[in-house]
Amino acid sequence: MTLDRTVMMFAGFMVLASLALGFYVSPYWYLLTAFVGLNLMQASLTGFCPAAMVFKKLGVKPGTAFK
């Protein structure tokens, strides 16, 4: 799996996890969903993604978006 797909998979997992936590635990977990969405928008505009940097250091092969 490439870095691009790994970042998208991680973001999707975080959104689904925060929605479940917001429903079952506390509505404050919805703030994590908002943070993930804002981070995705910021990464699309600037090309800077902290999650991509972490996954790159873990050895995930680069894709086309995050080099």
Secondary structure, 3 states (H helix, E strand, C coil): CCHHHHHHHHHHHHHHHHHHHHHHCCHHHHHHHHHHHHHHHHHHHHCCCHHHHHHHHCCCCCCCCCC
